[in-house]
């Protein structure tokens, strides 16, 4: 029979391996957007990126391009801002796009979304790969959304990253949440992304598809998807250069 110390050592080793395989869940705190149209629990040390901070971060050639622009109430990142200001970009974050009107999703929504990213990639030189584009239900309200898994491969020195894109009708808005991290870390963070998504809630019911005369929806291709904002950011960066 193994001695008690040996048994304890084996138990400690097993627990250590388990901790490596299953990282501890991040402590969360509620985040609400400025328009108060949605809320979601995100890591407690995260905050919304301010425009002045985005300008500073955008000067770092290794920073993800998405972090170089922030427009409160329209396009912004929520994440470990202090790490970014220190030049560290290894942690995940959420990129948020708020659009005035809900999208209208036809049966060809997957093809439309893929085409939008193809055009953005052709203009910016970033290679985008989309997969698993589908309708899904998320959050405490089981809100029907459009989700996609996206890989973005920019030119060096920027590193590739992976995103879980969630396009959600928010009644008075269309909200896109892109849960993003380095490609090599996606398998680790994907369960956490879904845990956070379970807390997503909206202040307004989705309007749903209306009559054409109501004009309450926006075709997906003319919507302010993340790719369109990146295209504007790319053009802005070239003008600064």
BALOBA-1460 file (C-alpha; in Angstrom, 3 decimals):
// residues 241
<rec num="1" residu="x" x="0.000" y="0.000" z="0.000"/>
<rec num="2" residu="x" x="1.327" y="3.446" z="-0.873"/>
<rec num="3" residu="x" x="2.274" y="5.644" z="2.055"/>
<rec num="4" residu="x" x="0.066" y="8.625" z="2.925"/>
<rec num="5" residu="x" x="2.671" y="11.201" z="1.756"/>
<rec num="6" residu="x" x="2.995" y="9.444" z="-1.599"/>
<rec num="7" residu="x" x="-0.784" y="9.360" z="-2.016"/>
<rec num="8" residu="x" x="-0.997" y="13.061" z="-1.217"/>
<rec num="9" residu="x" x="1.719" y="13.881" z="-3.721"/>
<rec num="10" residu="x" x="-0.136" y="11.966" z="-6.427"/>
<rec num="11" residu="x" x="-3.376" y="13.759" z="-5.562"/>
<rec num="12" residu="x" x="-1.679" y="17.169" z="-5.743"/>
<rec num="13" residu="x" x="-0.113" y="16.277" z="-9.094"/>
<rec num="14" residu="x" x="-3.478" y="15.138" z="-10.463"/>
<rec num="15" residu="x" x="-5.151" y="18.350" z="-9.318"/>
<rec num="16" residu="x" x="-2.391" y="20.415" z="-10.918"/>
<rec num="17" residu="x" x="-2.864" y="18.652" z="-14.252"/>
<rec num="18" residu="x" x="-6.608" y="19.199" z="-14.001"/>
<rec num="19" residu="x" x="-6.074" y="22.920" z="-13.371"/>
<rec num="20" residu="x" x="-3.908" y="23.182" z="-16.482"/>
<rec num="21" residu="x" x="-6.457" y="21.361" z="-18.622"/>
<rec num="22" residu="x" x="-9.401" y="23.332" z="-17.183"/>
<rec num="23" residu="x" x="-8.348" y="26.934" z="-16.396"/>
<rec num="24" residu="x" x="-10.158" y="28.601" z="-13.523"/>
<rec num="25" residu="x" x="-13.218" y="30.553" z="-14.555"/>
<rec num="26" residu="x" x="-12.675" y="34.280" z="-14.733"/>
<rec num="27" residu="x" x="-14.390" y="36.471" z="-12.115"/>
<rec num="28" residu="x" x="-17.097" y="38.466" z="-13.868"/>
<rec num="29" residu="x" x="-18.773" y="41.839" z="-13.492"/>
<rec num="30" residu="x" x="-21.755" y="43.258" z="-15.363"/>
<rec num="31" residu="x" x="-21.018" y="45.518" z="-18.336"/>
<rec num="32" residu="x" x="-23.732" y="47.809" z="-19.718"/>
<rec num="33" residu="x" x="-23.359" y="49.809" z="-22.911"/>
<rec num="34" residu="x" x="-23.875" y="53.563" z="-22.739"/>
<rec num="35" residu="x" x="-27.237" y="53.402" z="-24.490"/>
<rec num="36" residu="x" x="-28.351" y="50.819" z="-21.894"/>
<rec num="37" residu="x" x="-29.712" y="48.565" z="-24.613"/>
<rec num="38" residu="x" x="-27.782" y="45.444" z="-23.547"/>
<rec num="39" residu="x" x="-25.843" y="44.023" z="-20.632"/>
<rec num="40" residu="x" x="-23.441" y="41.119" z="-20.276"/>
<rec num="41" residu="x" x="-21.117" y="39.754" z="-17.600"/>
<rec num="42" residu="x" x="-17.446" y="40.134" z="-18.587"/>
<rec num="43" residu="x" x="-14.135" y="39.810" z="-16.684"/>
<rec num="44" residu="x" x="-14.067" y="42.155" z="-13.707"/>
<rec num="45" residu="x" x="-10.813" y="43.869" z="-14.728"/>
<rec num="46" residu="x" x="-12.129" y="44.830" z="-18.177"/>
<rec num="47" residu="x" x="-13.409" y="48.251" z="-19.235"/>
<rec num="48" residu="x" x="-14.420" y="50.088" z="-22.382"/>
<rec num="49" residu="x" x="-11.585" y="51.486" z="-24.480"/>
<rec num="50" residu="x" x="-11.644" y="55.299" z="-24.654"/>
<rec num="51" residu="x" x="-10.967" y="57.130" z="-27.967"/>
<rec num="52" residu="x" x="-7.765" y="58.751" z="-26.642"/>
<rec num="53" residu="x" x="-6.488" y="55.362" z="-25.483"/>
<rec num="54" residu="x" x="-7.297" y="53.826" z="-28.869"/>
<rec num="55" residu="x" x="-5.133" y="56.453" z="-30.578"/>
<rec num="56" residu="x" x="-2.191" y="55.574" z="-28.318"/>
<rec num="57" residu="x" x="-2.642" y="51.844" z="-28.829"/>
<rec num="58" residu="x" x="-2.987" y="52.301" z="-32.599"/>
<rec num="59" residu="x" x="0.564" y="53.646" z="-32.735"/>
<rec num="60" residu="x" x="1.870" y="50.204" z="-31.742"/>
<rec num="61" residu="x" x="2.501" y="48.221" z="-34.968"/>
<rec num="62" residu="x" x="1.824" y="44.951" z="-33.136"/>
<rec num="63" residu="x" x="-1.584" y="46.004" z="-31.804"/>
<rec num="64" residu="x" x="-4.660" y="44.422" z="-33.411"/>
<rec num="65" residu="x" x="-6.056" y="46.915" z="-35.918"/>
<rec num="66" residu="x" x="-9.466" y="46.825" z="-34.224"/>
<rec num="67" residu="x" x="-8.013" y="48.506" z="-31.133"/>
<rec num="68" residu="x" x="-6.866" y="51.577" z="-33.048"/>
<rec num="69" residu="x" x="-10.313" y="53.144" z="-33.219"/>
<rec num="70" residu="x" x="-12.990" y="53.751" z="-30.599"/>
<rec num="71" residu="x" x="-16.272" y="55.591" z="-31.046"/>
<rec num="72" residu="x" x="-18.393" y="55.325" z="-27.877"/>
<rec num="73" residu="x" x="-21.897" y="54.193" z="-28.712"/>
<rec num="74" residu="x" x="-20.839" y="52.932" z="-32.138"/>
<rec num="75" residu="x" x="-17.619" y="50.928" z="-32.321"/>
<rec num="76" residu="x" x="-15.394" y="50.104" z="-29.366"/>
<rec num="77" residu="x" x="-13.520" y="47.361" z="-27.539"/>
<rec num="78" residu="x" x="-14.107" y="46.082" z="-24.021"/>
<rec num="79" residu="x" x="-11.128" y="44.345" z="-22.497"/>
<rec num="80" residu="x" x="-7.892" y="44.617" z="-20.490"/>
<rec num="81" residu="x" x="-7.136" y="48.192" z="-21.575"/>
<rec num="82" residu="x" x="-4.217" y="48.650" z="-19.177"/>
<rec num="83" residu="x" x="-2.491" y="45.624" z="-20.730"/>
<rec num="84" residu="x" x="-2.927" y="47.103" z="-24.204"/>
<rec num="85" residu="x" x="-1.479" y="50.431" z="-23.101"/>
<rec num="86" residu="x" x="1.534" y="48.470" z="-21.810"/>
<rec num="87" residu="x" x="1.940" y="46.762" z="-25.191"/>
<rec num="88" residu="x" x="0.560" y="43.347" z="-24.201"/>
<rec num="89" residu="x" x="-2.050" y="41.811" z="-26.530"/>
<rec num="90" residu="x" x="-2.276" y="38.180" z="-25.410"/>
<rec num="91" residu="x" x="-5.597" y="38.346" z="-23.536"/>
<rec num="92" residu="x" x="-9.074" y="38.060" z="-25.100"/>
<rec num="93" residu="x" x="-11.449" y="40.970" z="-25.562"/>
<rec num="94" residu="x" x="-14.887" y="41.802" z="-26.973"/>
<rec num="95" residu="x" x="-15.268" y="44.118" z="-29.967"/>
<rec num="96" residu="x" x="-18.667" y="45.837" z="-30.038"/>
<rec num="97" residu="x" x="-20.509" y="47.414" z="-32.978"/>
<rec num="98" residu="x" x="-23.832" y="49.165" z="-32.368"/>
<rec num="99" residu="x" x="-25.986" y="49.941" z="-35.397"/>
<rec num="100" residu="x" x="-29.151" y="52.055" z="-35.468"/>
<rec num="101" residu="x" x="-31.431" y="49.462" z="-37.067"/>
<rec num="102" residu="x" x="-31.835" y="45.718" z="-36.898"/>
<rec num="103" residu="x" x="-30.624" y="43.655" z="-39.823"/>
<rec num="104" residu="x" x="-32.908" y="41.948" z="-42.269"/>
<rec num="105" residu="x" x="-31.641" y="38.392" z="-42.729"/>
<rec num="106" residu="x" x="-32.660" y="36.603" z="-45.891"/>
<rec num="107" residu="x" x="-32.125" y="32.920" z="-46.577"/>
<rec num="108" residu="x" x="-28.715" y="33.744" z="-48.085"/>
<rec num="109" residu="x" x="-27.366" y="35.445" z="-44.945"/>
<rec num="110" residu="x" x="-24.300" y="33.174" z="-44.808"/>
<rec num="111" residu="x" x="-23.278" y="34.020" z="-48.356"/>
<rec num="112" residu="x" x="-23.854" y="37.740" z="-47.746"/>
<rec num="113" residu="x" x="-21.752" y="37.805" z="-44.604"/>
<rec num="114" residu="x" x="-18.934" y="35.828" z="-46.219"/>
<rec num="115" residu="x" x="-18.966" y="38.191" z="-49.215"/>
<rec num="116" residu="x" x="-18.720" y="41.236" z="-46.945"/>
<rec num="117" residu="x" x="-15.635" y="39.840" z="-45.265"/>
<rec num="118" residu="x" x="-14.130" y="38.863" z="-48.621"/>
<rec num="119" residu="x" x="-14.417" y="42.462" z="-49.796"/>
<rec num="120" residu="x" x="-12.962" y="43.764" z="-46.563"/>
<rec num="121" residu="x" x="-10.022" y="41.382" z="-46.797"/>
<rec num="122" residu="x" x="-9.328" y="42.366" z="-50.403"/>
<rec num="123" residu="x" x="-9.211" y="46.048" z="-49.396"/>
<rec num="124" residu="x" x="-7.161" y="45.687" z="-46.203"/>
<rec num="125" residu="x" x="-4.806" y="42.814" z="-47.034"/>
<rec num="126" residu="x" x="-6.113" y="40.778" z="-44.100"/>
<rec num="127" residu="x" x="-7.138" y="37.177" z="-44.764"/>
<rec num="128" residu="x" x="-10.518" y="36.332" z="-43.207"/>
<rec num="129" residu="x" x="-11.921" y="32.826" z="-42.920"/>
<rec num="130" residu="x" x="-15.533" y="32.319" z="-41.821"/>
<rec num="131" residu="x" x="-17.142" y="29.049" z="-40.798"/>
<rec num="132" residu="x" x="-20.138" y="27.799" z="-38.832"/>
<rec num="133" residu="x" x="-22.323" y="30.715" z="-39.948"/>
<rec num="134" residu="x" x="-25.740" y="29.978" z="-38.515"/>
<rec num="135" residu="x" x="-28.753" y="31.155" z="-36.558"/>
<rec num="136" residu="x" x="-28.614" y="30.446" z="-32.853"/>
<rec num="137" residu="x" x="-30.213" y="31.457" z="-29.549"/>
<rec num="138" residu="x" x="-28.175" y="32.995" z="-26.732"/>
<rec num="139" residu="x" x="-28.584" y="34.620" z="-23.347"/>
<rec num="140" residu="x" x="-31.177" y="34.494" z="-20.610"/>
<rec num="141" residu="x" x="-33.832" y="35.682" z="-23.090"/>
<rec num="142" residu="x" x="-32.915" y="33.067" z="-25.726"/>
<rec num="143" residu="x" x="-32.487" y="35.882" z="-28.249"/>
<rec num="144" residu="x" x="-32.232" y="34.607" z="-31.822"/>
<rec num="145" residu="x" x="-28.919" y="35.748" z="-33.298"/>
<rec num="146" residu="x" x="-26.559" y="35.146" z="-36.193"/>
<rec num="147" residu="x" x="-23.229" y="33.613" z="-35.171"/>
<rec num="148" residu="x" x="-20.013" y="32.880" z="-37.032"/>
<rec num="149" residu="x" x="-16.502" y="31.757" z="-36.208"/>
<rec num="150" residu="x" x="-13.925" y="33.972" z="-37.887"/>
<rec num="151" residu="x" x="-10.152" y="33.792" z="-38.240"/>
<rec num="152" residu="x" x="-8.289" y="36.995" z="-39.116"/>
<rec num="153" residu="x" x="-4.722" y="36.760" z="-40.432"/>
<rec num="154" residu="x" x="-3.139" y="40.205" z="-40.882"/>
<rec num="155" residu="x" x="0.281" y="40.978" z="-42.258"/>
<rec num="156" residu="x" x="3.218" y="40.810" z="-39.804"/>
<rec num="157" residu="x" x="4.072" y="42.055" z="-37.239"/>
<rec num="158" residu="x" x="0.405" y="41.752" z="-36.246"/>
<rec num="159" residu="x" x="-0.593" y="38.246" z="-35.180"/>
<rec num="160" residu="x" x="-3.636" y="36.229" z="-36.291"/>
<rec num="161" residu="x" x="-6.625" y="36.020" z="-33.993"/>
<rec num="162" residu="x" x="-9.906" y="34.127" z="-33.852"/>
<rec num="163" residu="x" x="-13.378" y="35.472" z="-33.062"/>
<rec num="164" residu="x" x="-16.833" y="34.261" z="-32.188"/>
<rec num="165" residu="x" x="-19.052" y="36.865" z="-33.874"/>
<rec num="166" residu="x" x="-22.570" y="37.305" z="-32.503"/>
<rec num="167" residu="x" x="-24.943" y="39.578" z="-34.451"/>
<rec num="168" residu="x" x="-28.005" y="40.272" z="-32.297"/>
<rec num="169" residu="x" x="-31.217" y="42.249" z="-32.916"/>
<rec num="170" residu="x" x="-31.689" y="44.596" z="-29.965"/>
<rec num="171" residu="x" x="-35.010" y="46.212" z="-30.814"/>
<rec num="172" residu="x" x="-33.722" y="49.732" z="-31.433"/>
<rec num="173" residu="x" x="-30.323" y="48.485" z="-32.603"/>
<rec num="174" residu="x" x="-28.350" y="45.687" z="-34.200"/>
<rec num="175" residu="x" x="-25.505" y="44.784" z="-31.828"/>
<rec num="176" residu="x" x="-22.448" y="42.813" z="-32.889"/>
<rec num="177" residu="x" x="-20.248" y="41.262" z="-30.202"/>
<rec num="178" residu="x" x="-16.977" y="39.725" z="-31.387"/>
<rec num="179" residu="x" x="-15.340" y="37.593" z="-28.690"/>
<rec num="180" residu="x" x="-11.714" y="37.628" z="-29.804"/>
<rec num="181" residu="x" x="-8.391" y="36.104" z="-28.753"/>
<rec num="182" residu="x" x="-5.139" y="34.863" z="-30.306"/>
<rec num="183" residu="x" x="-5.728" y="31.878" z="-32.590"/>
<rec num="184" residu="x" x="-3.665" y="29.536" z="-30.419"/>
<rec num="185" residu="x" x="-5.809" y="30.399" z="-27.372"/>
<rec num="186" residu="x" x="-9.257" y="29.987" z="-28.917"/>
<rec num="187" residu="x" x="-9.877" y="26.405" z="-27.766"/>
<rec num="188" residu="x" x="-9.145" y="27.499" z="-24.200"/>
<rec num="189" residu="x" x="-11.371" y="30.586" z="-24.269"/>
<rec num="190" residu="x" x="-14.322" y="29.291" z="-26.289"/>
<rec num="191" residu="x" x="-16.078" y="27.786" z="-23.224"/>
<rec num="192" residu="x" x="-15.620" y="31.082" z="-21.379"/>
<rec num="193" residu="x" x="-17.013" y="33.039" z="-24.323"/>
<rec num="194" residu="x" x="-20.145" y="30.899" z="-24.207"/>
<rec num="195" residu="x" x="-20.382" y="31.263" z="-20.425"/>
<rec num="196" residu="x" x="-20.366" y="35.044" z="-20.820"/>
<rec num="197" residu="x" x="-22.936" y="34.805" z="-23.595"/>
<rec num="198" residu="x" x="-25.329" y="33.047" z="-21.236"/>
<rec num="199" residu="x" x="-25.575" y="36.335" z="-19.295"/>
<rec num="200" residu="x" x="-26.360" y="38.511" z="-22.340"/>
<rec num="201" residu="x" x="-29.680" y="40.358" z="-22.030"/>
<rec num="202" residu="x" x="-31.387" y="43.197" z="-23.881"/>
<rec num="203" residu="x" x="-33.568" y="46.068" z="-22.680"/>
<rec num="204" residu="x" x="-35.917" y="45.785" z="-25.670"/>
<rec num="205" residu="x" x="-37.596" y="42.919" z="-27.464"/>
<rec num="206" residu="x" x="-36.420" y="42.237" z="-30.996"/>
<rec num="207" residu="x" x="-38.666" y="43.901" z="-33.548"/>
<rec num="208" residu="x" x="-38.261" y="41.029" z="-35.960"/>
<rec num="209" residu="x" x="-38.717" y="41.255" z="-39.674"/>
<rec num="210" residu="x" x="-41.264" y="43.970" z="-40.524"/>
<rec num="211" residu="x" x="-43.134" y="44.958" z="-43.641"/>
<rec num="212" residu="x" x="-41.020" y="46.635" z="-46.295"/>
<rec num="213" residu="x" x="-42.980" y="49.850" z="-45.739"/>
<rec num="214" residu="x" x="-41.911" y="49.971" z="-42.086"/>
<rec num="215" residu="x" x="-38.208" y="50.303" z="-43.009"/>
<rec num="216" residu="x" x="-37.179" y="49.073" z="-39.565"/>
<rec num="217" residu="x" x="-34.452" y="46.807" z="-40.788"/>
<rec num="218" residu="x" x="-31.186" y="47.212" z="-42.687"/>
<rec num="219" residu="x" x="-29.877" y="44.762" z="-45.299"/>
<rec num="220" residu="x" x="-26.880" y="42.912" z="-43.928"/>
<rec num="221" residu="x" x="-24.531" y="44.119" z="-46.659"/>
<rec num="222" residu="x" x="-25.148" y="47.775" z="-45.855"/>
<rec num="223" residu="x" x="-24.948" y="47.205" z="-42.112"/>
<rec num="224" residu="x" x="-22.069" y="48.414" z="-39.957"/>
<rec num="225" residu="x" x="-20.494" y="44.986" z="-39.516"/>
<rec num="226" residu="x" x="-17.065" y="44.812" z="-37.988"/>
<rec num="227" residu="x" x="-15.526" y="44.378" z="-41.427"/>
<rec num="228" residu="x" x="-16.858" y="47.690" z="-42.673"/>
<rec num="229" residu="x" x="-15.433" y="49.493" z="-39.662"/>
<rec num="230" residu="x" x="-12.070" y="47.828" z="-40.222"/>
<rec num="231" residu="x" x="-12.152" y="49.045" z="-43.798"/>
<rec num="232" residu="x" x="-12.725" y="52.616" z="-42.590"/>
<rec num="233" residu="x" x="-9.941" y="52.187" z="-40.033"/>
<rec num="234" residu="x" x="-7.585" y="50.947" z="-42.751"/>
<rec num="235" residu="x" x="-8.301" y="53.984" z="-44.904"/>
<rec num="236" residu="x" x="-7.868" y="56.291" z="-41.905"/>
<rec num="237" residu="x" x="-4.492" y="54.710" z="-41.086"/>
<rec num="238" residu="x" x="-3.273" y="55.158" z="-44.650"/>
<rec num="239" residu="x" x="-4.233" y="58.838" z="-44.593"/>
<rec num="240" residu="x" x="-2.297" y="59.318" z="-41.346"/>
<rec num="241" residu="x" x="0.725" y="57.667" z="-42.916"/>
